[in-house]
Amino acid sequence: MDIRELTPQQARERQLQGVLLIDVREAHERAGGMAEGAVGIAMGELLADPERHLHGQKGREVMLVCQSGKRSRHAGLALQDAGYTQLFSVAGGTVAWRLEGLPLVQPLHDAGDRDFYDRYSRHLLLPQVGESGQRRLQQARVLVLGAGGLGAPAAFYLAAAGVGHLRIVDHDTVERSNLHRQIIHTEASVGMAKVESAQARLQALNPRIEVEAIQQRVTAENIDALMRDVDVVLDGSDNFPLRYLLNDACIKHARPLVYAAIERFTGQVSVFDAGRQRGVLPCYRCLFPEPPPPEFAPNCAEAGVLGVLPGLAGVMQATEVLKLLLDTGQSLAGRLLRFDALQMRFRETRVPVDPQCLLCAPDAIFPGYIDYAAFCSNAG
């Protein structure tokens, strides 16, 4: 037997006569507004224990409302199977209720909760995120090495997504030549420390997160302190000595490293997670045991770069960071994604584990940090 439907106006009239109206949406959905006088009980909670919520009164008239009318109908059918007989679903749900101009109220929440439900409402609708996942992001800590071409777009999206603590490290200051690709900075930022410029922009975007600005050159002497308490490391560097240092530190501290590199019109992105899965997933050294000679690896200042290219790579990095923090989807660990922006072509290459890798082999003992500048300058 199907569930009888009421128009929002009919439901409002019955509600004013004392009939119970239950909003079966999740709390974050109700935060945007719910029918005045309705009781908020999420569908799963209601169906898990209808006796408690409906006081065992199986003949009591009950109206159910959701966002569009679909969930309320399903909830009514489930309650009907449990023996409840006087059930109604509001056709068109809260959307129709709003369109008909019927009164809506916002549930009582403190300012922080209202901001949370409002700001992340689209994330909260995703089963892979939901409220529990968003709370996990809120507690997460990410180390972003570099506030330049890669770090700028990645940090923007991590801040917008609600990653609770971003530790941004860069020793440099903003130059006008940075602005065509390092979108976190503005004309007014020229001459400022990049980390201070980034901190101001990110906290203007999302004042609910913490942005720790550290103006330092990353070295073997300070990398352990910078790694402290972080969940994921995002490599926004532009040189080989720092890439090798980050790889080694992430193996030592068993943290995933989200990597990207760009040049002219091409880029590549991957995740190296050998620190947590030795012998199963590769590290950066498995892909590049030795750096290329300097003349084969020019930086952006020498070779140039299309302004949007680091944005593309940085957004991919941010995506990988969020997937790692949420433990969802398939990360790029063990895969190298290369792309050519001129042709808009993507190519994926498997990255095998090197069983003889000095850093990440299952029985390897961490040898300590080396002189990475000398290691890279002697390449080739």
TORKOL-4160 file (C-alpha; in steps of 0.2 Angstrom, whole numbers, padded with zeros to 4 digits, m for minus):
380
<pt num="1" X="0000" Y="0000" Z="0000"/>
<pt num="2" X="0007" Y="0017" Z="m0005"/>
<pt num="3" X="0009" Y="0032" Z="0006"/>
<pt num="4" X="m0004" Y="0046" Z="0005"/>
<pt num="5" X="0003" Y="0063" Z="0000"/>
<pt num="6" X="m0002" Y="0080" Z="0005"/>
<pt num="7" X="0002" Y="0097" Z="m0002"/>
<pt num="8" X="0012" Y="0108" Z="0009"/>
<pt num="9" X="m0003" Y="0119" Z="0012"/>
<pt num="10" X="m0013" Y="0104" Z="0017"/>
<pt num="11" X="0001" Y="0098" Z="0028"/>
<pt num="12" X="0002" Y="0115" Z="0036"/>
<pt num="13" X="m0017" Y="0115" Z="0040"/>
<pt num="14" X="m0016" Y="0098" Z="0048"/>
<pt num="15" X="0000" Y="0103" Z="0058"/>
<pt num="16" X="m0010" Y="0118" Z="0065"/>
<pt num="17" X="m0023" Y="0106" Z="0071"/>
<pt num="18" X="m0010" Y="0096" Z="0081"/>
<pt num="19" X="m0004" Y="0083" Z="0068"/>
<pt num="20" X="0015" Y="0079" Z="0071"/>
<pt num="21" X="0026" Y="0084" Z="0056"/>
<pt num="22" X="0043" Y="0076" Z="0056"/>
<pt num="23" X="0058" Y="0082" Z="0045"/>
<pt num="24" X="0067" Y="0066" Z="0041"/>
<pt num="25" X="0083" Y="0075" Z="0033"/>
<pt num="26" X="0100" Y="0075" Z="0041"/>
<pt num="27" X="0104" Y="0089" Z="0053"/>
<pt num="28" X="0115" Y="0098" Z="0040"/>
<pt num="29" X="0101" Y="0099" Z="0028"/>
<pt num="30" X="0089" Y="0105" Z="0041"/>
<pt num="31" X="0101" Y="0119" Z="0045"/>
<pt num="32" X="0096" Y="0128" Z="0029"/>
<pt num="33" X="0078" Y="0130" Z="0035"/>
<pt num="34" X="0064" Y="0118" Z="0040"/>
<pt num="35" X="0045" Y="0119" Z="0041"/>
<pt num="36" X="0040" Y="0129" Z="0056"/>
<pt num="37" X="0034" Y="0118" Z="0070"/>
<pt num="38" X="0042" Y="0102" Z="0062"/>
<pt num="39" X="0052" Y="0090" Z="0073"/>
<pt num="40" X="0069" Y="0085" Z="0066"/>
<pt num="41" X="0073" Y="0067" Z="0066"/>
<pt num="42" X="0085" Y="0060" Z="0053"/>
<pt num="43" X="0077" Y="0046" Z="0043"/>
<pt num="44" X="0090" Y="0033" Z="0049"/>
<pt num="45" X="0087" Y="0038" Z="0067"/>
<pt num="46" X="0068" Y="0037" Z="0065"/>
<pt num="47" X="0068" Y="0020" Z="0057"/>
<pt num="48" X="0081" Y="0013" Z="0069"/>
<pt num="49" X="0069" Y="0016" Z="0084"/>
<pt num="50" X="0051" Y="0021" Z="0079"/>
<pt num="51" X="0044" Y="0016" Z="0095"/>
<pt num="52" X="0054" Y="0029" Z="0105"/>
<pt num="53" X="0051" Y="0043" Z="0093"/>
<pt num="54" X="0032" Y="0039" Z="0090"/>
<pt num="55" X="0029" Y="0033" Z="0108"/>
<pt num="56" X="0022" Y="0016" Z="0101"/>
<pt num="57" X="0006" Y="0025" Z="0095"/>
<pt num="58" X="0004" Y="0015" Z="0079"/>
<pt num="59" X="m0012" Y="0023" Z="0075"/>
<pt num="60" X="m0006" Y="0041" Z="0077"/>
<pt num="61" X="m0007" Y="0053" Z="0062"/>
<pt num="62" X="0011" Y="0057" Z="0057"/>
<pt num="63" X="0017" Y="0068" Z="0042"/>
<pt num="64" X="0034" Y="0066" Z="0035"/>
<pt num="65" X="0044" Y="0079" Z="0025"/>
<pt num="66" X="0061" Y="0079" Z="0017"/>
<pt num="67" X="0069" Y="0089" Z="0004"/>
<pt num="68" X="0059" Y="0084" Z="m0011"/>
<pt num="69" X="0047" Y="0071" Z="m0005"/>
<pt num="70" X="0056" Y="0055" Z="m0010"/>
<pt num="71" X="0064" Y="0051" Z="0006"/>
<pt num="72" X="0049" Y="0055" Z="0016"/>
<pt num="73" X="0039" Y="0043" Z="0005"/>
<pt num="74" X="0052" Y="0029" Z="0008"/>
<pt num="75" X="0052" Y="0032" Z="0027"/>
<pt num="76" X="0033" Y="0031" Z="0027"/>
<pt num="77" X="0033" Y="0014" Z="0018"/>
<pt num="78" X="0046" Y="0008" Z="0030"/>
<pt num="79" X="0035" Y="0014" Z="0045"/>
<pt num="80" X="0020" Y="0006" Z="0037"/>
<pt num="81" X="0029" Y="m0011" Z="0036"/>
<pt num="82" X="0032" Y="m0009" Z="0055"/>
<pt num="83" X="0014" Y="m0007" Z="0058"/>
<pt num="84" X="0010" Y="0012" Z="0058"/>
<pt num="85" X="m0006" Y="0016" Z="0049"/>
<pt num="86" X="m0009" Y="0034" Z="0048"/>
<pt num="87" X="0006" Y="0041" Z="0038"/>
<pt num="88" X="0007" Y="0055" Z="0026"/>
<pt num="89" X="0021" Y="0062" Z="0015"/>
<pt num="90" X="0022" Y="0080" Z="0010"/>
<pt num="91" X="0023" Y="0081" Z="m0009"/>
<pt num="92" X="0038" Y="0091" Z="m0015"/>
<pt num="93" X="0046" Y="0092" Z="0002"/>
<pt num="94" X="0054" Y="0107" Z="0009"/>
<pt num="95" X="0057" Y="0114" Z="m0008"/>
<pt num="96" X="0038" Y="0115" Z="m0012"/>
<pt num="97" X="0035" Y="0121" Z="0006"/>
<pt num="98" X="0047" Y="0136" Z="0003"/>
<pt num="99" X="0040" Y="0140" Z="m0014"/>
<pt num="100" X="0022" Y="0141" Z="m0007"/>
<pt num="101" X="0028" Y="0154" Z="0005"/>
<pt num="102" X="0025" Y="0144" Z="0021"/>
<pt num="103" X="0035" Y="0148" Z="0036"/>
<pt num="104" X="0052" Y="0141" Z="0038"/>
<pt num="105" X="0064" Y="0142" Z="0053"/>
<pt num="106" X="0082" Y="0138" Z="0056"/>
<pt num="107" X="0086" Y="0126" Z="0070"/>
<pt num="108" X="0095" Y="0133" Z="0085"/>
<pt num="109" X="0113" Y="0130" Z="0083"/>
<pt num="110" X="0128" Y="0141" Z="0090"/>
<pt num="111" X="0137" Y="0152" Z="0078"/>
<pt num="112" X="0150" Y="0139" Z="0074"/>
<pt num="113" X="0138" Y="0125" Z="0070"/>
<pt num="114" X="0128" Y="0137" Z="0059"/>
<pt num="115" X="0144" Y="0141" Z="0049"/>
<pt num="116" X="0149" Y="0123" Z="0048"/>
<pt num="117" X="0132" Y="0117" Z="0041"/>
<pt num="118" X="0131" Y="0132" Z="0029"/>
<pt num="119" X="0149" Y="0133" Z="0023"/>
<pt num="120" X="0151" Y="0114" Z="0020"/>
<pt num="121" X="0133" Y="0110" Z="0014"/>
<pt num="122" X="0138" Y="0103" Z="m0003"/>
<pt num="123" X="0151" Y="0092" Z="0005"/>
<pt num="124" X="0139" Y="0086" Z="0018"/>
<pt num="125" X="0128" Y="0079" Z="0004"/>
<pt num="126" X="0141" Y="0068" Z="m0002"/>
<pt num="127" X="0141" Y="0050" Z="0006"/>
<pt num="128" X="0160" Y="0049" Z="0004"/>
<pt num="129" X="0161" Y="0065" Z="0015"/>
<pt num="130" X="0146" Y="0068" Z="0026"/>
<pt num="131" X="0146" Y="0076" Z="0043"/>
<pt num="132" X="0159" Y="0063" Z="0050"/>
<pt num="133" X="0171" Y="0066" Z="0035"/>
<pt num="134" X="0169" Y="0085" Z="0037"/>
<pt num="135" X="0173" Y="0084" Z="0055"/>
<pt num="136" X="0188" Y="0073" Z="0051"/>
<pt num="137" X="0194" Y="0087" Z="0039"/>
<pt num="138" X="0191" Y="0100" Z="0053"/>
<pt num="139" X="0204" Y="0090" Z="0064"/>
<pt num="140" X="0217" Y="0087" Z="0050"/>
<pt num="141" X="0234" Y="0095" Z="0049"/>
<pt num="142" X="0243" Y="0097" Z="0032"/>
<pt num="143" X="0260" Y="0103" Z="0028"/>
<pt num="144" X="0261" Y="0114" Z="0012"/>
<pt num="145" X="0279" Y="0116" Z="0007"/>
<pt num="146" X="0279" Y="0132" Z="m0004"/>
<pt num="147" X="0267" Y="0146" Z="m0006"/>
<pt num="148" X="0270" Y="0148" Z="m0025"/>
<pt num="149" X="0263" Y="0141" Z="m0041"/>
<pt num="150" X="0258" Y="0124" Z="m0034"/>
<pt num="151" X="0255" Y="0128" Z="m0016"/>
<pt num="152" X="0244" Y="0143" Z="m0020"/>
<pt num="153" X="0229" Y="0134" Z="m0028"/>
<pt num="154" X="0231" Y="0119" Z="m0017"/>
<pt num="155" X="0231" Y="0129" Z="m0001"/>
<pt num="156" X="0216" Y="0139" Z="m0008"/>
<pt num="157" X="0205" Y="0123" Z="m0010"/>
<pt num="158" X="0211" Y="0115" Z="0006"/>
<pt num="159" X="0206" Y="0130" Z="0015"/>
<pt num="160" X="0189" Y="0131" Z="0007"/>
<pt num="161" X="0187" Y="0112" Z="0010"/>
<pt num="162" X="0189" Y="0115" Z="0028"/>
<pt num="163" X="0205" Y="0107" Z="0032"/>
<pt num="164" X="0207" Y="0113" Z="0050"/>
<pt num="165" X="0226" Y="0117" Z="0051"/>
<pt num="166" X="0237" Y="0122" Z="0036"/>
<pt num="167" X="0256" Y="0124" Z="0040"/>
<pt num="168" X="0263" Y="0134" Z="0025"/>
<pt num="169" X="0282" Y="0135" Z="0024"/>
<pt num="170" X="0291" Y="0146" Z="0011"/>
<pt num="171" X="0306" Y="0158" Z="0013"/>
<pt num="172" X="0303" Y="0169" Z="m0002"/>
<pt num="173" X="0294" Y="0186" Z="m0004"/>
<pt num="174" X="0281" Y="0190" Z="m0017"/>
<pt num="175" X="0287" Y="0197" Z="m0034"/>
<pt num="176" X="0277" Y="0204" Z="m0048"/>
<pt num="177" X="0282" Y="0190" Z="m0059"/>
<pt num="178" X="0274" Y="0178" Z="m0048"/>
<pt num="179" X="0256" Y="0185" Z="m0050"/>
<pt num="180" X="0252" Y="0177" Z="m0067"/>
<pt num="181" X="0252" Y="0160" Z="m0058"/>
<pt num="182" X="0253" Y="0161" Z="m0039"/>
<pt num="183" X="0235" Y="0166" Z="m0037"/>
<pt num="184" X="0235" Y="0167" Z="m0018"/>
<pt num="185" X="0245" Y="0184" Z="m0020"/>
<pt num="186" X="0239" Y="0201" Z="m0026"/>
<pt num="187" X="0247" Y="0216" Z="m0032"/>
<pt num="188" X="0246" Y="0223" Z="m0014"/>
<pt num="189" X="0257" Y="0208" Z="m0009"/>
<pt num="190" X="0272" Y="0212" Z="m0019"/>
<pt num="191" X="0287" Y="0213" Z="m0007"/>
<pt num="192" X="0278" Y="0204" Z="0007"/>
<pt num="193" X="0283" Y="0187" Z="0013"/>
<pt num="194" X="0274" Y="0174" Z="0003"/>
<pt num="195" X="0268" Y="0165" Z="0019"/>
<pt num="196" X="0261" Y="0181" Z="0026"/>
<pt num="197" X="0252" Y="0185" Z="0010"/>
<pt num="198" X="0245" Y="0167" Z="0009"/>
<pt num="199" X="0239" Y="0167" Z="0027"/>
<pt num="200" X="0230" Y="0183" Z="0025"/>
<pt num="201" X="0221" Y="0177" Z="0009"/>
<pt num="202" X="0217" Y="0160" Z="0016"/>
<pt num="203" X="0210" Y="0166" Z="0033"/>
<pt num="204" X="0199" Y="0179" Z="0023"/>
<pt num="205" X="0192" Y="0165" Z="0013"/>
<pt num="206" X="0189" Y="0153" Z="0029"/>
<pt num="207" X="0191" Y="0162" Z="0046"/>
<pt num="208" X="0187" Y="0145" Z="0054"/>
<pt num="209" X="0203" Y="0137" Z="0050"/>
<pt num="210" X="0221" Y="0139" Z="0057"/>
<pt num="211" X="0235" Y="0145" Z="0045"/>
<pt num="212" X="0252" Y="0143" Z="0052"/>
<pt num="213" X="0264" Y="0154" Z="0042"/>
<pt num="214" X="0283" Y="0149" Z="0043"/>
<pt num="215" X="0295" Y="0160" Z="0033"/>
<pt num="216" X="0310" Y="0148" Z="0033"/>
<pt num="217" X="0320" Y="0139" Z="0020"/>
<pt num="218" X="0317" Y="0120" Z="0022"/>
<pt num="219" X="0333" Y="0111" Z="0027"/>
<pt num="220" X="0338" Y="0094" Z="0034"/>
<pt num="221" X="0340" Y="0104" Z="0051"/>
<pt num="222" X="0322" Y="0109" Z="0052"/>
<pt num="223" X="0312" Y="0097" Z="0042"/>
<pt num="224" X="0308" Y="0085" Z="0057"/>
<pt num="225" X="0301" Y="0100" Z="0067"/>
<pt num="226" X="0290" Y="0105" Z="0052"/>
<pt num="227" X="0283" Y="0087" Z="0050"/>
<pt num="228" X="0278" Y="0087" Z="0068"/>
<pt num="229" X="0259" Y="0082" Z="0070"/>
<pt num="230" X="0255" Y="0083" Z="0052"/>
<pt num="231" X="0244" Y="0070" Z="0043"/>
<pt num="232" X="0249" Y="0074" Z="0025"/>
<pt num="233" X="0263" Y="0083" Z="0016"/>
<pt num="234" X="0260" Y="0093" Z="0000"/>
<pt num="235" X="0275" Y="0096" Z="m0010"/>
<pt num="236" X="0274" Y="0113" Z="m0019"/>
<pt num="237" X="0293" Y="0114" Z="m0021"/>
<pt num="238" X="0302" Y="0118" Z="m0037"/>
<pt num="239" X="0319" Y="0110" Z="m0035"/>
<pt num="240" X="0326" Y="0093" Z="m0033"/>
<pt num="241" X="0335" Y="0094" Z="m0017"/>
<pt num="242" X="0319" Y="0099" Z="m0008"/>
<pt num="243" X="0310" Y="0085" Z="m0016"/>
<pt num="244" X="0322" Y="0072" Z="m0011"/>
<pt num="245" X="0322" Y="0079" Z="0007"/>
<pt num="246" X="0303" Y="0078" Z="0008"/>
<pt num="247" X="0303" Y="0061" Z="0002"/>
<pt num="248" X="0315" Y="0055" Z="0015"/>
<pt num="249" X="0307" Y="0064" Z="0029"/>
<pt num="250" X="0290" Y="0057" Z="0024"/>
<pt num="251" X="0297" Y="0039" Z="0024"/>
<pt num="252" X="0305" Y="0043" Z="0041"/>
<pt num="253" X="0289" Y="0050" Z="0049"/>
<pt num="254" X="0277" Y="0038" Z="0039"/>
<pt num="255" X="0267" Y="0051" Z="0031"/>
<pt num="256" X="0260" Y="0052" Z="0013"/>
<pt num="257" X="0268" Y="0064" Z="0001"/>
<pt num="258" X="0258" Y="0072" Z="m0013"/>
<pt num="259" X="0269" Y="0077" Z="m0027"/>
<pt num="260" X="0268" Y="0088" Z="m0042"/>
<pt num="261" X="0280" Y="0095" Z="m0055"/>
<pt num="262" X="0277" Y="0107" Z="m0069"/>
<pt num="263" X="0287" Y="0114" Z="m0084"/>
<pt num="264" X="0281" Y="0125" Z="m0098"/>
<pt num="265" X="0265" Y="0116" Z="m0104"/>
<pt num="266" X="0267" Y="0099" Z="m0095"/>
<pt num="267" X="0265" Y="0093" Z="m0078"/>
<pt num="268" X="0264" Y="0077" Z="m0067"/>
<pt num="269" X="0256" Y="0072" Z="m0051"/>
<pt num="270" X="0258" Y="0057" Z="m0039"/>
<pt num="271" X="0257" Y="0051" Z="m0021"/>
<pt num="272" X="0271" Y="0043" Z="m0013"/>
<pt num="273" X="0266" Y="0033" Z="0003"/>
<pt num="274" X="0280" Y="0021" Z="0005"/>
<pt num="275" X="0282" Y="0027" Z="0023"/>
<pt num="276" X="0266" Y="0019" Z="0028"/>
<pt num="277" X="0266" Y="0004" Z="0016"/>
<pt num="278" X="0284" Y="m0001" Z="0014"/>
<pt num="279" X="0287" Y="m0014" Z="0000"/>
<pt num="280" X="0269" Y="m0011" Z="m0006"/>
<pt num="281" X="0270" Y="0007" Z="m0013"/>
<pt num="282" X="0284" Y="0016" Z="m0020"/>
<pt num="283" X="0293" Y="0032" Z="m0014"/>
<pt num="284" X="0300" Y="0046" Z="m0025"/>
<pt num="285" X="0317" Y="0038" Z="m0025"/>
<pt num="286" X="0309" Y="0022" Z="m0033"/>
<pt num="287" X="0303" Y="0033" Z="m0048"/>
<pt num="288" X="0319" Y="0044" Z="m0048"/>
<pt num="289" X="0334" Y="0035" Z="m0040"/>
<pt num="290" X="0345" Y="0050" Z="m0045"/>
<pt num="291" X="0341" Y="0067" Z="m0051"/>
<pt num="292" X="0343" Y="0072" Z="m0069"/>
<pt num="293" X="0358" Y="0084" Z="m0073"/>
<pt num="294" X="0353" Y="0102" Z="m0069"/>
<pt num="295" X="0353" Y="0107" Z="m0088"/>
<pt num="296" X="0339" Y="0094" Z="m0091"/>
<pt num="297" X="0328" Y="0101" Z="m0077"/>
<pt num="298" X="0326" Y="0120" Z="m0079"/>
<pt num="299" X="0315" Y="0129" Z="m0067"/>
<pt num="300" X="0301" Y="0140" Z="m0071"/>
<pt num="301" X="0312" Y="0156" Z="m0071"/>
<pt num="302" X="0323" Y="0148" Z="m0084"/>
<pt num="303" X="0310" Y="0138" Z="m0095"/>
<pt num="304" X="0294" Y="0148" Z="m0092"/>
<pt num="305" X="0277" Y="0141" Z="m0088"/>
<pt num="306" X="0259" Y="0143" Z="m0094"/>
<pt num="307" X="0250" Y="0153" Z="m0080"/>
<pt num="308" X="0236" Y="0141" Z="m0078"/>
<pt num="309" X="0247" Y="0125" Z="m0078"/>
<pt num="310" X="0252" Y="0125" Z="m0059"/>
<pt num="311" X="0233" Y="0128" Z="m0055"/>
<pt num="312" X="0229" Y="0112" Z="m0064"/>
<pt num="313" X="0242" Y="0102" Z="m0055"/>
<pt num="314" X="0239" Y="0111" Z="m0038"/>
<pt num="315" X="0220" Y="0107" Z="m0038"/>
<pt num="316" X="0225" Y="0089" Z="m0042"/>
<pt num="317" X="0236" Y="0089" Z="m0027"/>
<pt num="318" X="0223" Y="0096" Z="m0016"/>
<pt num="319" X="0211" Y="0082" Z="m0022"/>
<pt num="320" X="0223" Y="0069" Z="m0018"/>
<pt num="321" X="0226" Y="0077" Z="0000"/>
<pt num="322" X="0207" Y="0077" Z="0003"/>
<pt num="323" X="0205" Y="0059" Z="m0003"/>
<pt num="324" X="0219" Y="0053" Z="0009"/>
<pt num="325" X="0212" Y="0063" Z="0024"/>
<pt num="326" X="0195" Y="0056" Z="0020"/>
<pt num="327" X="0201" Y="0038" Z="0016"/>
<pt num="328" X="0190" Y="0037" Z="0001"/>
<pt num="329" X="0193" Y="0034" Z="m0017"/>
<pt num="330" X="0209" Y="0027" Z="m0025"/>
<pt num="331" X="0224" Y="0038" Z="m0023"/>
<pt num="332" X="0238" Y="0041" Z="m0036"/>
<pt num="333" X="0250" Y="0031" Z="m0025"/>
<pt num="334" X="0259" Y="0019" Z="m0037"/>
<pt num="335" X="0254" Y="0029" Z="m0052"/>
<pt num="336" X="0261" Y="0044" Z="m0060"/>
<pt num="337" X="0249" Y="0055" Z="m0070"/>
<pt num="338" X="0257" Y="0066" Z="m0083"/>
<pt num="339" X="0247" Y="0079" Z="m0093"/>
<pt num="340" X="0251" Y="0090" Z="m0108"/>
<pt num="341" X="0240" Y="0106" Z="m0107"/>
<pt num="342" X="0243" Y="0111" Z="m0125"/>
<pt num="343" X="0236" Y="0094" Z="m0132"/>
<pt num="344" X="0225" Y="0092" Z="m0116"/>
<pt num="345" X="0230" Y="0074" Z="m0115"/>
<pt num="346" X="0233" Y="0064" Z="m0099"/>
<pt num="347" X="0244" Y="0048" Z="m0098"/>
<pt num="348" X="0245" Y="0037" Z="m0083"/>
<pt num="349" X="0261" Y="0027" Z="m0079"/>
<pt num="350" X="0263" Y="0013" Z="m0066"/>
<pt num="351" X="0277" Y="0017" Z="m0053"/>
<pt num="352" X="0284" Y="0000" Z="m0047"/>
<pt num="353" X="0292" Y="m0003" Z="m0030"/>
<pt num="354" X="0311" Y="m0004" Z="m0030"/>
<pt num="355" X="0315" Y="m0019" Z="m0019"/>
<pt num="356" X="0332" Y="m0012" Z="m0017"/>
<pt num="357" X="0328" Y="0006" Z="m0013"/>
<pt num="358" X="0339" Y="0012" Z="0001"/>
<pt num="359" X="0325" Y="0022" Z="0009"/>
<pt num="360" X="0309" Y="0012" Z="0008"/>
<pt num="361" X="0314" Y="m0006" Z="0006"/>
<pt num="362" X="0305" Y="m0016" Z="0020"/>
<pt num="363" X="0321" Y="m0020" Z="0029"/>
<pt num="364" X="0329" Y="m0003" Z="0026"/>
<pt num="365" X="0335" Y="0007" Z="0041"/>
<pt num="366" X="0334" Y="0026" Z="0039"/>
<pt num="367" X="0351" Y="0032" Z="0035"/>
<pt num="368" X="0349" Y="0050" Z="0040"/>
<pt num="369" X="0348" Y="0065" Z="0029"/>
<pt num="370" X="0361" Y="0069" Z="0017"/>
<pt num="371" X="0368" Y="0084" Z="0008"/>
<pt num="372" X="0354" Y="0086" Z="m0004"/>
<pt num="373" X="0361" Y="0100" Z="m0014"/>
<pt num="374" X="0377" Y="0091" Z="m0017"/>
<pt num="375" X="0368" Y="0075" Z="m0021"/>
<pt num="376" X="0358" Y="0084" Z="m0035"/>
<pt num="377" X="0372" Y="0095" Z="m0041"/>
<pt num="378" X="0383" Y="0079" Z="m0044"/>
<pt num="379" X="0369" Y="0071" Z="m0055"/>
<pt num="380" X="0374" Y="0064" Z="m0071"/>
